[in-house]
Amino acid sequence: MDLYAVLDISPDAPPAIIRRAYRQQLLRLHPDRRPQPGLRDAERRGQAADV
């Protein structure tokens, strides 16, 4: 797997560009920014089971 392709940067990119692309990818894939349908319901059921 080519990690540069995953980050959509060139292999000779400077470290600052690599860090920025990595952070942008993290934000893009973060679960709080990409809510999945039904996930909140499962969370609620889990919380109800704890009570």
C-alpha positions as CSV (number, residue, x, y, z in Angstrom):
1,M,0.0,0.0,0.0
2,D,1.4,3.4,-1.0
3,L,0.8,5.7,2.0
4,Y,1.6,8.8,-0.1
5,A,-1.3,7.9,-2.4
6,V,-3.6,7.4,0.6
7,L,-2.7,10.9,1.7
8,D,-2.9,12.2,-1.9
9,I,0.6,13.7,-1.8
10,S,3.8,13.2,-3.7
11,P,6.6,11.1,-2.2
12,D,9.0,14.0,-2.2
13,A,6.6,16.2,-0.2
14,P,8.2,18.2,2.7
15,P,7.4,17.0,6.2
16,A,5.1,20.0,6.8
17,I,2.9,18.9,3.9
18,I,2.9,15.3,5.1
19,R,1.8,16.4,8.6
20,R,-1.0,18.6,7.2
21,A,-2.3,15.9,4.9
22,Y,-2.2,13.3,7.7
23,R,-4.2,15.6,10.0
24,Q,-6.7,16.4,7.3
25,Q,-7.2,12.7,6.7
26,L,-7.7,12.1,10.5
27,L,-10.3,14.8,10.6
28,R,-12.0,13.5,7.5
29,L,-12.3,10.0,9.0
30,H,-13.0,10.9,12.6
31,P,-16.2,9.1,13.8
32,D,-17.6,12.3,15.4
33,R,-17.4,14.0,12.0
34,R,-18.9,11.1,10.1
35,P,-21.9,9.9,12.1
36,Q,-23.1,6.5,11.1
37,P,-26.8,5.8,11.0
38,G,-27.9,3.6,13.8
39,L,-24.7,4.2,15.8
40,R,-26.4,6.6,18.2
41,D,-29.2,4.2,18.8
42,A,-26.7,1.4,19.7
43,E,-25.0,3.9,22.0
44,R,-28.3,4.6,23.8
45,R,-29.1,0.9,24.1
46,G,-25.7,0.4,25.7
47,Q,-26.3,3.2,28.1
48,A,-29.7,1.9,29.0
49,A,-28.2,-1.6,29.6
50,D,-25.7,0.0,32.1
51,V,-28.5,1.5,34.2
